[in-house]
Structures are given as C-alpha cells and as structure tokens.
Amino acid sequence: MSAPLRLGIAGLGTVGIGVVRIIRQQAALLRQRTGRDIVITAVSARDRAKDRGLSLTGYDWEDDAVALATRSDVDVFVELVGGHEGTAKDAVEAAITAGKQVVTANKALLAMHGHVLAEAAEAAGSTLRYEAAVAGGIPVIKTLSEGLAANEVTRVMGVMNGSCNYILTRMESAGLTYEEVFAEADGLGYLEADPQLDVGGIDAAHKLAILSSLAFGTVVDFDGITLEGIERVSIEDIRAAADMGYKIKLLGVAQKTGRGLEQRMQPCLVPDTSPLGQLDGGTNMVVLDGDAVGQIVLRGPGAGEGPTASAVMADVCDIARGVTGPVFGMPVNALTRMPAAHAELPAPYYLRMSLEDKPGALAKIATVLGEAGVSIDRMRQYGHEDTAAPVLIVTHKTTPDALSTAMDAMAGTGVLSADPVALRIEAV
Amino acid sequence: MSAPLRLGIAGLGTVGIGVVRIIRQQAALLRQRTGRDIVITAVSARDRAKDRGLSLTGYDWEDDAVALATRSDVDVFVELVGGHEGTAKDAVEAAITAGKQVVTANKALLAMHGHVLAEAAEAAGSTLRYEAAVAGGIPVIKTLSEGLAANEVTRVMGVMNGSCNYILTRMESAGLTYEEVFAEADGLGYLEADPQLDVGGIDAAHKLAILSSLAFGTVVDFDGITLEGIERVSIEDIRAAADMGYKIKLLGVAQKTGRGLEQRMQPCLVPDTSPLGQLDGGTNMVVLDGDAVGQIVLRGPGAGEGPTASAVMADVCDIARGVTGPVFGMPVNALTRMPAAHAELPAPYYLRMSLEDKPGALAKIATVLGEAGVSIDRMRQYGHEDTAAPVLIVTHKTTPDALSTAMDAMAGTGVLSADPVALRIEAV
C-alpha cells in the first residue's frame, strides 16, 4: 500500500464541502479503488468562522491559499475558489511551481490561462486536472482525452450551462418572460454572483474553449468564440419554435472548418424530439463526434455539490493511482494555434417577423429572400387581431452571409412592423 | 520519448481490422496523445489467405494465438477472437502468465472467467482491460471505474444489445412479427453466428455481469442474472405498449437490494418519452446512478468496426501512458460475493389479456387482482369483432410475488381466452 495522498483544499463553498464529505464518507471505498488513503491536510477559505454544516477539526487552517498550495505536507492542491484572477490563479501557479499536482473546478481559469498553466505544469513535472470544470458530474474531460484518444474528433456540441437551460425550459413550461424567470432564478440562488457569466453565455463558453482544445489539439482560445447569451430570447420565440417542432437551447458547437476552428455559443433551435431538445432544467449534455466511434452522447447533472465533488474526486483518484499526463491531452508544444472561423457553415434558419397587414407584404419578403438565395422550407402566417401579421419561416440550408443580406433587404421592404428575429437551427 | 508499444493482435475480423486501420491512419495522433509509437509486431487469425481489404505485410504472422500472445517482442496482447473457451481463453491466460498486458473485447470471457483471469493478472503483475467488451464505443468501463470512482453506485441500467434493440424497433416501425424481423436481421448479418447469444439476451447479460462487478465491487456473477430474451415479445404487445405510452426494450438492471445483488436482463416497458424509450436501432444506452453524481446517461453505437476499435484503442492508449490498475476496479481480494436476489423490487406491471366476451368477465379479473393485492392504475378494453375482448392493464407498483399470485388466480377464472402477458415497467 502506497503512502496516503495528502490534499490541501482551497475554497469551502458548496463544492469544497462536497469534496470533504466524500473523503470522509467514502474513505474505505476510495482506499480500495485507489490503493491508498486519501486524506486532507489543510484547508483554506475566506471566512474561518462561517458555519459550513460540518466540523473542520483535524485539518490545519490557512488564511492564505498560496501558503496552503505550497505546504510541504500537501501532495495535491485542490482549487475550488473560482475566478480567473486573484487568489485562484496565484495559488494554482504557486502549487505548480512547487511541483504539486493540482485539481481544479475552475473553468474561467482554464479558459483564460490554461495554456500558460499547462506550460508551467509541464516544466515543473506537475499536472493540472479539471474534470469538474466542464459539465459538472459528466466525465467529459476523461471521455475526450482518454475514452476517445484514438479518434480524430470532428465536432463537440453541447448544452453546458444549467442555469440558462433552466431559464429557457422554465419560460416555456410556465409561459413566463425572460425577465420574470431571470428574477425567479436569481432569487433561488441559481445564478452566479455575476449573472452575466451565466446568461451572457460566458461560463458555457469557458467550458467550450476547454473542450475544443482537448478535442482538436489546439491552444485553448476563449477569444475565438462567437458568443451570444440568452438575454434576447423571447417567450414569443420559444412558443413559435415549439409550434414548428423545435426547442431553443444555449448551444455550444466547436468544429474544424476549411477556414479554421469554428467555436460558437449561441441560442439555437434544435428538434424537440432530439436528445438535446429534450434536455430540461439544469441537466447538461455533451455530444461528441469522432471519426472512429461515431457519435457519443453524455448527459448528467451540470452543477451542484454532489456532481461537482464527484468530478473533483475522480481527478484526485486518478492522481492517487499515479495517472497524470498532459493537461490538454498532448504536450503543449504539440498543440496548434488555429485561426478562429467566425463565419459559420451553412444551416437552416428560423425567422420570425411581424408584417404590416397590407396586400403584397408577404410577397415582398419572399422576393427578397429569394433574391438573396435564401429558399423557404416551411412558412406559417398566423391569424391576428391587430394590424401586424405574425409570420414564421424555416429556411433551407443557407450561409450566414446570404441570410445577412436577406435580413438587410427585408428591412428595406417597409413591410416589417418590428425587427425580425433570426436563429440558427442546429442538426443534432 | 518512451520505447514503442508493441502489439500482437489475435483475431482479424471486423474489429481487428478496425484496430489495424486506426493504428496506421492515426499514428501521429496516437504518438502525440500517448507520448510513444504504437506498433503492431504480429497478428494471428484462422485463415491467413482471406482477403481483409488491407495488406498485412510488415506484421509477422502466427497461426497459433498462444504463440502470438507469448512472443518476446509483444508488450500488449490484443484478443479479438471471441468466445469464452478455446483459443481466446488459452491465449489470454498464456499472455497473462507471460506478464503481458492484455486488451480484449470479449464479454463472454470476462463474464464467465473474469474473476479467475483477474486473479492471474494480479499475481503476474499484468493487467486486463476490456472497454470494448461493453456497449461498443461508449466508454462505460472507464466512466464506472474512473469517472465515478468516488461514488457508491446505486444502480446500473441499460440497453446493451444493439441487435435486439434493432429487432424491437423494427417490429414497431414496420409492423412486422418477431419471426419476420429475425429472419431479416439474420439475412443482413446483424446477428451472432449463434443468434441465441443476441435474442436470448445472453450477450447483453454478459455485459451486465461485467458492469455489476465494477459498479458494486462484487465478484462477476453471470449465473446470478435473471435472464429472459426477446423471443416472446409479440407485435401485439409492442402495439399495445405504444398505445399506453411505452416502448418495449431488452433492459438490463443491476442494483443492491436488501436481499442481495439483483441482476436481470429482460424485456421491460419504459416510457416512450424517456431517453431509453427513444433509443432506436443498434444504439446502446447505459444509465448509471451514483450517490454523489446523481444520474449519468451514456449513449452511443454499441457495435461495429469503428466504435469497437475505438474502445480497444482507448485501452491500448491507456497502457501506452502507463495506466493499468485492477481489472475490476479494486484488488480481487476486496471484491465481495453477494447472493443473487432473484426476487425483484416492486414495480408497476403491464398486463395484456383476451377475455371471453361474456358478462362479468372483466369484473372477475378485477376481483382476483384486488384479492392478490394488485391495484389497477389504468385499464383499457378495446372494441373487437371476434369473441375475445382485448384488455390492457397497467398496475400500480406491486411485488412480483403478488403479481404471480394474481396471474395464477386469473388463470382459474375461466374467462381468459388465451394466456395473459405480463411485463415489468421500469422507471427510468
């Protein structure tokens, strides 16, 4: 039996306490599965006096996470502080420099500084593992970097922010506006301290940047992501999409195209009968396409004490078994830099508009769409009592350029009574 | 850079050739991801002259798989012969004794002899990995043994035989009988040489036995599985289940109960809107419940050249990176033997019967159900032109004992015009 693996845990919020609980409650199981004891040497958090629902007696306390990270009696530094600057970054850097193994749930840190940290870890002979950073309890990092190691990954797609998915599904089920559900979710504590991280799609984009790097062997490139949050998704669009057989999801997609690496996080329509379409509430789903394996779909809880702690502990168990390895699946000097391909591949689009109720209005719209090379797959005009006629169009596959041209031309027809909405429809 | 990892591959069917293809086509990627070259030293199969669609020049040929398994220039023996006795078993044993690492896709071998092989591997300081043995390209072995390593797994459930799922979904979509679709699938080469392995549920039960061992830390116990194939699933039941909102699936379930380890593989009804209910064709799905993580659902191709070879190569890549570890997730002496709990936990049941068209028939059935303690949730009697009235019942949760009593009592009423059908309904 090897010597115990000694952890220093910084950050004692929901996830940190979840990790402490697992280490206490599953000590025997962890010993059997890893061949050694996993123990906590010391912990650190902002407020020592706070009641966390369990006693921390038996663990040394450090006010300073950097001091914790570099203690000689700590083998693995577990960073659960969060944020891509400040304490989290300082302590992870210090731990790596001190040759510690590092486990983190910090997607922002990985997305913003992952490459530099990976270089430092490689130089120090250390490792940095982050299963909990993406899609909570779903072992997607392990699946990509190990389970599909012999695959050339062709696409990564997923719903990776449970709060956004909660808001969108709740809007539909309760018939509430975005603003109403946002207030409700915020009151329930479902949103980050800075809600823009959730609803602006930033948190989900952090995760996508990490998965892209692992999938395509590229330097993590958060800035290369085309990013749009869910703030502008209206209950009208959710209802209209449902009427055409779709759900609206904040969907991340990453794939190599002829022009470079396409990474986008934006509200899209997906078929309501598809696995992504049926994803309700805070659940996450990641869809991975590989040249050998075909398509793998992983689904599970995207956040919460148990799921996230489970993922943190998977990394700890791997380290206990001696499994380390390159941070992004291959040595940093093998990672390539690909230009960001902001122009998307052709796709069908959903268009919603209100037309002035006068003769020839719909004909004008159909004409400018046709002139822009955008062909109509399905169209519905609804009965109405006021002066504007609601119209929905699902186009055949079209390029974003052609769509953009068509949208401009539509604005010039003078028959629109409000700005039209266009959303991409993603095949699953 | 470490020395090349040298493979000896026995069995050059679909999967073996898929492995050869990946090693050739992805040599650079594999080197980047594992830090070393992965090469094939020698191969073995029954028929050297057979055209396999690619040249095997450059690999030594061995007529005898045992000789291949023990070559001094082979580090990893890859067993893709199949079958739980004969060549596969002899060669795997020889490889382990010779201290080789072994990778296999052989679910039958693991299910029947896994424990003895694990003991031998542990004694020899060798390893035996088998990601491809369960659910094809889905990395479920890795997810259970590593991704959920810190969880006490509470249930394993899944559809793990693509051929059966193909037959059942094809019966429904084409309105064909079991016999018609069986003949069709057999003609298309979708079934094992011994089709009973597929339709009798044996292949799926092998997989369930392996997952149970990993999930619950128990000695693999194929004989403890309650097993029923799909041969008796009729198109009438598929239609009637659909009418009540269900699909019929060959479903494996393993969980600890108060009486021991319950493992069963049998046709069950699942809600048609559930992830399992929507699983069409040859796709597999595994649902894992863990105390910390909650529920994880994995879905992907359950068979075929690419997916299975992808899983074989995941094991090879792990070995190349130095990742080995106990065969069933913990040392063999830590694995426990649990009694088989054949009596199932209570569940709702689906009952289909034909009643003689005479007054009071339905009342008699309702009475004996009530007397046996089986209460009715939903009931439908259909219009009919002949003398027998089709009746469907969905019960509330009931014990298998109570159901059995009720079925016996129903037979004694004299109002049934044919043997009734009872199928368990599984909550997902």
Interface residues (C-beta under 8 A of the other chain):
Chain A: G18 I22 Q26 L29 L30 Q32 R33 T34 G35 E131 G137 I138 P139 K142 T143 S145 E146 G147 L148 A149 A150 N151 E152 G217 T273 P275 Q278 G290 D291 A292 V293 G294 Q295 I296 V297 L298 R299 G300 P301 G304 G306 P307 A309 S310 A311 M313 A314 V316 C317 D318 R321 G322 V323 G325 G329 M330 P331 A334
Chain B: G18 I22 Q26 L29 L30 Q32 R33 T34 G35 E131 G137 I138 P139 K142 T143 S145 E146 G147 L148 A149 A150 N151 E152 G217 T273 P275 Q278 G290 D291 A292 V293 G294 Q295 I296 V297 L298 R299 G300 P301 G304 G306 P307 A309 S310 A311 M313 A314 V316 C317 D318 R321 G322 V323 G325 G329 M330 P331 A334
